[in-house]
Amino acid sequence: MSFLFHKRTKRIVNAIWSVVAVLIIIGMVIFFAPGVLAIITG
């Protein structure tokens, strides 16, 4: 489990988490406000 505390691994995990967070935020916006998608796409 020591690889979890490696500097490079930590950076990769943070990057993956940020991507997951952005996807969740986009998904929630589309799910709770479908009108936003219509405005964006025209």
N, C-alpha and C positions, 0 to 999 in steps of 0.2 A: 504493500500500500504506500510505500515511500514515494512512488512516482507521482502520487497525487499532490505532493508538496514541492515538486520540482518547479522551477520558475517558468520554464517553457510550457509545461503542462498547465500551470495555473493560468497563463495567458490564453491558451487555447480554450480552456474551460470557460473563462470569462467571455471570450468571443462567441462561443456557442450559446452561452446563456443570454448574451445581448441579442443575438439573432432570434432565439426562441421568444424572448420578451417582446421584440418588435412584431413578430408574427402574431403573437397572442393579442397585442394591442390592436393591430390592424383587423384581426378577426373579430374582436369585440366591437370595434367601431362599425364594421360592416353588418354584424349581427344585430346590434342594438339600434343602428341608424342607417337602414338601407337606403334612405333618401340621399345620403352623402355620396354613395356610389353612383347614383343617377346623375347627381350634379357634376361629379368628377368626369364621368364618361361622356357627359353631354346628352 
